[in-house]
Amino acid sequence: MQEPIFEQYIFPNDTISACYLNTSIGAPCEQGSISVVGVDARTVEDVQAAVTFAASHNLRLVVKSTGHDFFGRSTARGSFLVWMHNFKNITFHNSFRALGAPITEIYENAITLGAGVEWQEAHDAVNTRGRVLVGGVSIASSVGAAGGWLLGGGHSPLSPHYGLGVDNVLEFDMVTSAGVYLTANAYQDPDLFWALRGGGGGTYGIVTSVTYRTHPSLPLIGAFFTASVNSVQPTPALQALFAEYVRITANLSDVGWSGRASVFTDVATGSLVMSLTYTNLNASWAQANASIEPFFTFAQNLASSTNNSDSLIVRSAFTAPFDSFFSWYTQIAAGIPPVSGVSGSLGSWLLPRDVIANDYKAVAKTLISFIPAELSYSQIAGGAVSHVDPDSTGLNPAWRKALVHAIFSTGWPEGTPAAVIHEVEASMKQNMTNLRALAPESGAYFNEASLFEPNPAYAFFGDHYDRLKSIKKHYDPLDMFVVTEGVGSDDWDAQLVCRR
C-alpha cells in the first residue's frame, strides 16, 4: 500500500501496532492491520478455493490488487487475504459481444483486463491499437484498472468527454461468496451488473476481470500553471486568484477543459503554491489558448499589483500540444516517483455545477480556509458524466449533478501518538461539516472521501443504498465481503468483526 498508511492498527486504548519504515523511532515491528495469511491467486480456481476455505473457517476476508485504497479496505487486522495482483491477462477484442447479448449488439475495439492490471499497463496496451481508455492517472501507476477504482465509480481527465469508468464497462467476471464464477452484464445478472458499477469494491464478490469499451486516440492541449506566495497562510492575493479560478470553472468545462488544481505547501520553501494541470481534448491550440489565457492574464496582473507582503509570483503559465492522451499521461503523470510510508486523512465532497456557478465566492472561501491542509479541486465531472441517467448504474446519483470533486487532506509523521492523530481527525471533521454545508444534498466519491461521514450510506450511495444492499444480500448471503463504510457495513461493529 502506498498512501495513506492503514497498516497500523490503533487499539481502543490508543496503543498502536505497526511496523514503521523509520526504524529510528525504536518501536517494535508488529503485525498491525496486515493480513496474517493469504492466497497469491493466479487463476479463477485459486479464487474459488480461497473463498471456499474462508467460508468454511469463518475467516475475515479481504481482497487486494494494488492496495491503493484511501479507506484501507484491502487490509484488516487478523484477516485472510486474497491477493489479485497477478491477474495480469489483457485481451483486445476487435469485436466484442457480451454474454447473452443479441447477435447484433457488437462493440468494436473492446478490451478485457484482469483484476491485477494497473492503469499504466492498460494505457500501454490500448495505445498500441491507437485507442484510449477512460482510466486512472496515479503516481507510479499504483491504481488498478479492474478493481476498486472502477467499482467505486472511476474518474479520469477523460470523464467529461466519455463518462466515468462505470459508464464504459461492458462486462464483469466475478466469484461469489458461494464460490460460484459468473458473468455480469446487461443481459446476465443485470442487477449485479448495476450494483458493480459504482456500488463499491470488496462488497459483492471478487472481480476477476472487466471488459471495457475503448475510444479513438485524439490529440489534446495541456495547460500548466504554477504560482506561489511567500507565506504559510493564504494571502489576499492567493485568495483572489483561487476565487477567480473557481468562478471560471463552469466556463472552462463548457469549452472542453478538464483537470485539477492544487493548493499545497512546498516543504522545501514553506511557501504556499497553487498549480493547475488541465487538458482539452481534440481542441485546436488557438481555441485552447483563447479560453485559458484570460486566467493566466488575471494571475499576471494580480502578481504585478501586489506589494512585498502579499507578493504573488507566477512561476509558469503556458499551454502545450500533445499528440494523444497517452503521451500526455506518460510525460506528466507516470514519471512521478512513488511515495511510501505516508500516514494521513482526507475529506471530500462532490460540488454541483449550480452551487459553483451561483456562489463561487462561498465555495472558494470555504475551501481556502482548510489550509494548511492540501486542497485538490478536480474538474473531472460535468459534460458526458452529467448526460447519463442517474439510475442507470449503482453509482451515487450525486455524480450526475457534480462538476467538481473537492478534496482536502493532511498527514502526520510515523510514530505520531494516537492522541495527536485524533486531534487532527477532529479538525478534519469540522472542515467536512463546513464543506458539506455548501451542498447538503450532494454526496461524496466512495474511493476518496472522509472516514467520518455522519451518514455514510447516503453520502456514498445516495438513494441507491437500499437497492444495493438488497443485491448484496442476494449475491453474498454469507456477508463475507464487508468493507469500511461499504454497503452492508452498517450491520457490523466499527472493526467489522461482530454483527451489531
Disulfide bonds with the S-S distance in Angstrom:
Cys19-Cys29 1.73
